[in-house]
Amino acid sequence: MEKLLNTTVYSALWSMARVLLTTGLNFLTTLALAWFLAPADFALIAMTVVFVQLATFLVDSGFSDALIRKTRISDAEQDSVFYLSLLIAAVIYGLIFLAAPLVSDFYSQPILIDIIRIITFSVFFKALVVVPNVLLTRQLSFKKLFWINLPATTFASALCIYLAYHGSGVWALVWQPVAYAVLSAAITLTVVDWRPGLKFSLACIRDLFGFSSYLLINRLLNIPFNNMYLIVLPKVFSPTLVGLYFFAQKIKEVLVDLLVSSVEKVTYSAFAKLQDDEELLHEAYRRLVRTTTFVSFGFLVLCILLAPALYQYALSEDWLPGLLVMQLFCLSALFLPLHSVNLNILKIRKRADLVLGLGIFKKVVSVLVFLWTIQYGVAWVVGGQVVASIVTYVPCAVVAARVTSYSIWQQFADFTPSLLLSLALGGAMALIVDLWTFSTLLAYGLSSLGFIVLYLAVAHYLRLQGLMSIKRFVTKELTA
C-alpha cells in the first residue's frame, strides 16, 4: 500500500519537476520576445487563441480521459481513437480555414487570415499523438514525457527567437507552436512502441463517447467562456492594452497553467489505478492535495513577489503598465490545482455529468463578473477572475466530497497551513522590499531567497505533509 501511494505522489512530483524545467525555457523565450516584438504583435496572436484551443479540444474529444480511466484498453479502442482523431482534425481544420476571412473582417486585421490558417495546421500533428500520449500517461511515464517535451520546446523556442531577432514580427509567434507540434509528434512516435492497426470499431467509439461526451461538451463550453476576454477585449480596448493583457496571461500560463496541467494529468492517471480501492484512493487524494498545494502556493506567491523585478529589469518600459495584471493573474491561479484534483475525482467516479454541471456554474459566475468588471478596465477584469476562482472552488470541493470520504473540512485542513504560510511570508518579504533603502534589485533577490528559505524551514518545523512527501521523493531520486 505504501509503495503504491509513494509511486503516485512521486509521479506527480516528477511531472511537476518536468514542467518547471520546460516552463523555464518558455518563460525565458517570452521575455526575449518582448524585446523584439510590440504589444500589438501579441494582440494579433490573442485573436487566434480560441481557434487553436477549439481545434485541440475537438481532436481529443475527451477520448484521452475515457481511455486513461479504463482498467484495460483494447487494440480496437486505440485504433478507433487514432483514426477518429485524424478525421476530426481534417474536418476542423477545413472549417477554420474557411472561417479565417470572417475573423479577419471582425477584427479588421487582414493578416489574421494567414495567421489562423498556419497556426491551426498544428492540429494534425496533435492528432497523431493522442493515443501514444495516453499510453505514456497510463504508465505514469513522466520521465519519458520530459525527454519528449524538452527538445521540442528548446527547438521551437530557439526558432521563435531567431525569427523575432531577424525582424519576422508576429510570424515568430505563429511558427513557434507549429514547430513544437511537429517535433514533439516526431519524437513521440519514435519513442513510443505503438503503431495503429486496422481495427476501427464504431462500437468502441460509442462506448467511449458515453463517458467522453460530457467532458467534450464541458470543454466546448469552456472555449468561448475562457477566451471571452480575448474575444471581447480587442473590440473594447486598444491593441496595446490587449497586448499587455495577453502578454501577462502568457507569462501566467507558462508559469502556472503548465504546472496545473501536469498535476491534472498525473492525478487522473494515478487515481484511475486506485479507483477500485477506496482506502488507497482516499489516502492518495489527501497526499496529492497536500503536496501540490504546498508547491503551487509557494511558487505562485514567489512569482507575485518577483513580478516587479521582472517588469522593471527584464522588460522594456513599454510593458510596465502590465505589472499589476500579471500579479493578479498569479493570484487568480491559487486554487487551480485544487480545482483540477477535485474534478479528476469526479471523473474517476464516473460523474462526468457533475463535471459538466460545475463547469456551467463556473461559466455563469465568470460571465457575470466579467460583465461587471469590464467597464472599469483591464486590471478590474483580471481582479474579477480572482473572485470567480475563489467563488467557484467551494461548490467544486463540496460536490467532490459527496462522492468520496474526503470531506471539504479535511481538504481545508490539508491546504490551509501552506496557504497561510505562503501569504504571510510573501507579505513580510514585500514589506521588506518597500522599506529597503539600498539597491532595489538586491532587495528583490534577498527577499526571494529569504522567502524560499523561511518557507521550507517553517514547513519543516511544522512538519507539513506536503514537504515531507517532497523530501521522500528527492531522497528516492538521489538514491535510485
C-alpha positions in Angstrom: 0.0 0.0 0.0 2.7 2.5 1.0 4.7 1.7 -2.1 1.8 2.3 -4.4 0.9 5.6 -2.7 4.5 6.8 -2.9 4.6 5.9 -6.6 1.6 8.0 -7.2 3.0 11.0 -5.3 6.4 10.6 -6.8 4.9 10.6 -10.3 3.1 13.8 -9.5 6.3 15.4 -8.2 8.4 14.2 -11.2 5.7 15.6 -13.6 5.8 18.9 -11.8 9.7 19.0 -12.0 9.5 18.2 -15.7 7.1 21.1 -16.2 9.2 23.5 -14.2 12.2 22.9 -16.5 10.3 23.2 -19.7 8.4 26.2 -18.2 11.7 27.9 -17.6 12.5 27.7 -21.3 9.1 29.0 -22.3 9.4 31.8 -19.7 12.8 32.9 -21.0 11.6 32.8 -24.6 8.6 35.0 -23.8 10.9 37.5 -22.1 13.3 37.5 -25.1 10.4 38.1 -27.5 9.3 41.1 -25.5 12.4 42.9 -26.6 11.9 42.3 -30.3 8.1 42.4 -30.6 5.5 45.0 -29.8 2.3 44.5 -27.6 0.3 44.7 -30.8 2.0 41.6 -32.1 0.9 39.7 -29.1 -2.6 41.1 -29.5 -2.8 39.5 -33.0 -2.0 36.1 -31.6 -4.6 36.7 -28.8 -7.2 36.9 -31.5 -6.4 33.4 -32.7 -6.2 31.6 -29.4 -9.8 30.5 -29.4 -9.4 28.7 -32.7 -6.2 26.9 -31.6 -7.9 25.7 -28.4 -11.1 24.7 -30.3 -9.1 22.5 -32.7 -7.0 20.9 -29.9 -10.0 20.0 -27.7 -12.1 18.7 -30.6 -9.3 16.4 -31.8 -9.1 14.8 -28.4 -12.9 15.0 -27.8 -12.5 13.6 -24.3 -11.3 10.2 -25.6 -8.0 10.5 -23.8 -9.7 10.7 -20.4 -12.0 7.9 -21.3 -9.1 5.6 -22.2 -7.0 6.6 -19.2 -9.9 5.8 -16.9 -10.4 2.3 -18.2 -8.6 -0.6 -16.4 -7.6 -2.1 -19.7 -7.8 -0.8 -23.2 -8.1 -3.0 -26.4 -6.3 -2.6 -29.7 -9.6 -1.8 -31.3 -10.2 1.1 -28.9 -6.7 2.5 -29.5 -7.0 2.2 -33.3 -10.5 3.7 -33.3 -9.5 6.8 -31.3 -6.4 7.3 -33.5 -8.3 7.3 -36.8 -11.2 9.3 -35.5 -8.8 12.0 -34.2 -7.2 12.3 -37.6 -10.7 12.6 -39.2 -11.8 15.3 -36.7 -8.5 17.2 -37.3 -9.2 17.3 -41.1 -12.8 18.5 -40.6 -12.0 21.1 -38.0 -9.0 22.5 -40.0 -11.2 22.7 -43.1 -13.9 24.7 -41.2 -11.3 27.0 -39.6 -9.6 27.5 -43.0 -12.9 28.7 -44.5 -13.8 30.9 -41.4 -10.5 32.7 -41.3 -11.6 35.6 -43.6 -14.7 36.2 -41.4 -12.5 36.5 -38.3 -10.2 38.9 -40.2 -13.2 41.1 -41.1 -14.5 41.0 -37.5 -11.2 42.4 -36.1 -10.4 44.5 -39.2 -7.0 42.7 -39.4 -6.3 41.2 -42.9 -3.1 39.5 -41.7 -5.2 37.2 -39.5 -6.3 35.1 -42.5 -2.8 33.6 -43.0 -2.0 33.6 -39.3 -5.1 31.5 -38.4 -4.6 29.1 -41.3 -0.9 28.4 -40.5 -1.1 28.3 -36.7 -4.0 25.8 -36.6 -2.2 23.4 -39.0 -0.5 22.0 -35.9 -3.8 20.2 -35.2 -2.8 17.3 -37.5 0.4 16.6 -35.6 -1.5 16.7 -32.2 -4.0 14.1 -33.6 -1.1 11.8 -34.4 0.0 11.5 -30.7 -3.4 11.3 -28.9 -3.1 7.6 -28.3 0.7 7.5 -27.7 0.3 10.2 -25.0 -2.5 8.2 -23.4 -0.2 5.1 -23.2 2.6 7.1 -21.6 0.2 8.7 -19.1 -1.4 5.4 -18.1 2.1 4.0 -17.4 3.0 7.2 -15.4 6.0 7.5 -17.7 6.5 11.2 -17.0 10.3 10.9 -17.2 9.9 9.8 -20.8 7.5 12.7 -21.4 10.1 15.0 -20.2 12.6 13.8 -22.8 10.0 14.3 -25.5 8.9 17.8 -24.4 12.3 19.3 -23.6 14.0 19.1 -27.0 10.7 20.0 -28.8 10.4 23.1 -26.6 14.0 24.0 -26.9 13.9 23.9 -30.7 10.6 25.8 -31.0 11.8 28.5 -28.6 15.2 28.9 -30.5 13.4 29.1 -33.8 10.9 31.7 -32.4 13.7 33.9 -31.0 15.7 33.6 -34.2 12.8 34.7 -36.3 11.9 37.6 -34.0 15.6 38.8 -33.9 15.7 38.9 -37.7 12.5 41.0 -37.9 9.8 38.5 -38.6 7.5 40.2 -36.2 4.3 38.4 -35.3 5.3 35.4 -37.5 7.8 34.4 -34.9 4.9 33.7 -32.5 3.0 31.9 -35.3 5.7 29.4 -36.1 6.6 28.5 -32.5 3.6 26.3 -31.7 3.7 24.7 -35.2 7.4 23.8 -34.8 6.7 22.4 -31.3 3.8 20.3 -32.5 5.8 18.8 -35.4 8.9 17.9 -33.4 7.1 16.6 -30.4 5.0 14.4 -32.6 8.1 13.1 -34.4 9.9 12.3 -31.1 6.8 10.7 -29.5 6.2 8.4 -32.4 9.8 7.4 -32.3 9.9 6.8 -28.5 6.6 5.1 -28.0 6.5 1.4 -29.2 3.0 1.6 -30.7 1.7 1.7 -34.2 -2.0 1.8 -35.3 -3.6 -1.3 -36.7 -6.8 -1.6 -38.7 -9.3 -2.4 -36.0 -11.6 0.6 -36.3 -14.8 0.0 -34.4 -17.9 2.2 -34.1 -19.0 0.2 -31.1 -15.8 1.1 -29.3 -16.3 4.8 -30.2 -19.9 4.7 -28.9 -18.8 3.1 -25.6 -16.0 5.6 -25.1 -18.2 8.5 -26.1 -20.7 7.6 -23.5 -18.2 8.9 -20.9 -16.3 11.5 -23.0 -19.4 13.3 -24.3 -19.9 15.1 -21.0 -16.3 16.2 -21.0 -16.4 17.2 -24.6 -19.5 19.4 -24.0 -17.9 20.9 -20.9 -14.7 21.7 -22.9 -16.5 23.1 -25.8 -18.4 25.4 -23.5 -15.1 26.3 -21.8 -13.5 27.6 -25.0 -15.7 30.7 -25.6 -16.1 31.4 -21.9 -12.4 31.0 -21.1 -11.5 33.1 -24.1 -14.3 35.7 -23.8 -11.7 38.1 -22.6 -9.6 37.7 -25.7 -12.7 37.8 -27.9 -14.2 40.9 -26.4 -11.3 42.9 -25.2 -9.9 43.7 -28.7 -13.2 45.2 -29.6 -13.3 47.4 -26.4 -9.7 48.4 -25.7 -6.7 49.4 -27.8 -4.3 46.8 -29.3 -1.6 48.0 -26.8 -3.8 47.2 -23.8 -4.9 43.9 -25.2 -1.2 43.1 -25.9 -0.3 43.9 -22.3 -3.1 41.7 -21.1 -2.2 38.8 -23.4 1.5 39.0 -22.6 0.7 38.9 -18.8 -1.6 36.0 -19.4 1.0 34.2 -21.5 3.6 34.6 -18.7 1.0 33.3 -16.2 0.2 30.3 -18.5 3.9 29.5 -18.8 4.4 29.7 -15.0 1.1 28.3 -13.8 -1.1 26.6 -16.3 1.5 24.0 -17.4 2.2 23.3 -13.7 -1.6 22.7 -13.1 -1.8 20.7 -16.3 0.9 18.3 -15.1 -0.9 17.9 -11.8 -4.2 17.2 -13.6 -2.7 14.6 -15.9 -0.8 12.7 -13.3 -3.5 12.7 -10.7 -6.1 11.5 -13.1 -4.0 8.6 -14.3 -2.9 7.8 -10.7 -6.5 7.9 -9.4 -7.5 5.6 -12.2 -5.1 3.0 -11.0 -6.5 3.3 -7.4 -10.2 3.6 -8.3 -11.1 0.1 -7.0 -9.6 0.6 -3.6 -11.5 3.2 -1.5 -8.8 3.4 1.2 -5.9 3.8 -1.2 -7.8 6.4 -3.3 -8.7 8.4 -0.2 -5.1 8.5 1.1 -3.6 9.3 -2.4 -6.2 12.1 -2.7 -5.1 13.7 0.5 -1.4 13.3 -0.2 -1.7 14.9 -3.6 -3.8 17.8 -2.2 -1.1 18.5 0.4 1.8 18.1 -1.9 0.5 20.0 -4.9 -0.8 22.9 -2.9 2.4 23.2 -0.9 4.4 23.5 -4.1 1.9 25.7 -6.0 1.1 28.2 -3.2 4.8 28.8 -2.5 5.6 29.1 -6.2 2.7 31.5 -7.0 3.4 33.8 -4.1 7.1 33.9 -5.1 6.0 34.8 -8.7 3.9 37.7 -7.3 6.9 38.8 -5.2 9.3 38.8 -8.1 6.9 40.2 -10.7 8.0 43.9 -10.1 11.7 42.9 -10.6 10.7 41.1 -13.8 8.9 44.1 -15.3 11.5 46.7 -14.2 14.7 44.9 -15.1 13.9 42.2 -17.7 11.5 44.1 -19.9 11.4 47.5 -21.6 9.3 50.3 -20.2 6.5 49.6 -22.8 5.5 46.6 -20.7 5.5 48.1 -17.2 1.7 49.0 -17.2 1.0 45.3 -17.3 2.7 44.6 -13.9 -0.5 44.7 -11.8 -2.3 42.5 -14.3 0.5 39.9 -14.1 0.3 39.8 -10.3 -3.5 39.5 -10.3 -3.2 36.6 -12.8 -0.9 34.7 -10.4 -3.3 35.4 -7.5 -6.3 34.1 -9.6 -4.4 30.8 -10.1 -4.0 29.9 -6.4 -6.9 27.5 -6.4 -6.4 26.0 -9.8 -4.6 22.8 -8.6 -7.4 22.1 -6.2 -9.9 22.5 -9.0 -8.0 20.0 -11.1 -7.7 17.4 -8.3 -11.3 17.6 -7.3 -12.6 17.4 -10.9 -10.4 14.4 -11.5 -12.0 12.6 -8.6 -15.4 13.2 -10.1 -14.3 11.8 -13.4 -12.8 8.7 -11.8 -16.2 8.2 -10.0 -17.8 8.3 -13.5 -19.6 11.5 -12.6 -18.8 13.4 -15.8 -22.3 14.9 -15.5 -21.2 16.7 -12.3 -18.1 17.9 -14.1 -20.3 19.4 -16.7 -22.7 21.0 -14.1 -19.8 22.6 -12.2 -18.4 23.8 -15.5 -21.7 25.5 -16.3 -21.8 27.1 -12.9 -18.3 28.4 -13.3 -19.1 29.9 -16.6 -22.2 31.7 -15.3 -20.2 33.2 -12.4 -17.3 34.2 -14.8 -19.7 35.9 -17.2 -21.5 37.9 -14.6 -18.2 39.0 -13.0 -16.8 39.9 -16.4 -19.8 42.0 -17.4 -19.5 43.9 -14.1 -15.7 44.5 -14.3 -15.1 45.3 -18.0 -16.5 48.8 -17.6 -13.6 49.6 -15.1 -10.6 48.5 -17.2 -8.3 45.5 -17.8 -6.9 45.3 -14.2 -10.5 45.0 -12.9 -11.2 42.3 -15.4 -8.3 40.2 -14.0 -9.3 41.0 -10.5 -12.7 39.6 -11.2 -11.1 36.4 -12.2 -9.5 36.2 -8.7 -13.0 36.5 -7.2 -14.5 34.0 -9.6 -11.8 31.4 -8.9 -12.5 31.5 -5.1 -16.3 31.5 -5.5 -16.3 28.5 -7.9 -13.8 26.4 -5.8 -16.2 25.9 -2.9 -19.0 24.1 -4.8 -16.3 22.0 -6.6 -14.9 20.8 -3.3 -18.4 20.2 -1.8 -19.5 18.1 -4.8 -16.2 16.1 -4.8 -16.7 15.5 -1.0 -20.1 14.0 -1.8 -18.7 11.2 -3.9 -15.7 10.4 -1.7 -14.9 10.0 2.0 -12.7 13.1 1.9 -14.8 15.9 3.4 -14.4 19.6 2.5 -13.3 20.3 6.1 -10.4 17.8 5.7 -9.4 19.4 2.5 -9.4 22.9 4.1 -7.3 21.5 6.9 -4.8 19.9 4.5 -4.1 23.0 2.4 -4.8 25.9 4.7 -1.4 25.7 6.5 0.5 26.0 3.2 -1.8 28.9 2.1 -1.4 30.9 5.3 2.3 30.3 5.5 3.0 31.4 1.9 0.8 34.5 2.1 2.3 35.6 5.4 5.9 35.2 4.3 5.1 36.8 0.9 3.6 39.8 2.7 6.5 40.1 5.0 9.1 39.9 2.2 7.1 42.5 0.1 7.2 44.9 3.1 11.0 44.4 3.4 11.4 45.4 -0.2 9.3 48.6 0.3 11.4 49.6 3.3 14.7 48.7 1.7 16.9 51.8 1.1 19.7 50.3 -0.9 19.7 48.6 -4.3 16.1 47.6 -5.3 17.3 44.7 -7.4 19.3 43.4 -4.4 16.2 43.7 -2.2 14.2 41.5 -4.6 16.9 38.9 -4.7 17.4 38.7 -0.9 13.6 38.8 -0.2 13.0 36.0 -2.7 15.8 33.9 -1.2 14.5 34.7 2.3 11.0 33.6 1.3 12.2 30.2 -0.1 14.4 29.5 3.0 11.8 30.5 5.5 9.0 28.7 3.6 10.9 25.5 3.7 12.3 26.0 7.3 8.9 26.8 8.8 7.2 23.9 6.9 9.9 21.6 8.2 9.4 22.8 11.7 5.6 22.3 11.4 6.1 19.0 9.6 3.8 19.9 6.8 2.9 16.7 4.9 3.4 18.3 1.5 7.1 19.0 2.3 7.5 15.5 3.8 6.4 13.9 0.6 8.8 16.0 -1.4 11.7 15.1 0.8 10.9 11.4 0.4 10.7 12.0 -3.4 14.1 13.7 -3.5 15.7 11.0 -1.4 14.3 8.3 -3.6 15.6 10.0 -6.8 19.1 10.6 -5.3 19.4 7.0 -4.2 17.9 5.4 -7.3 
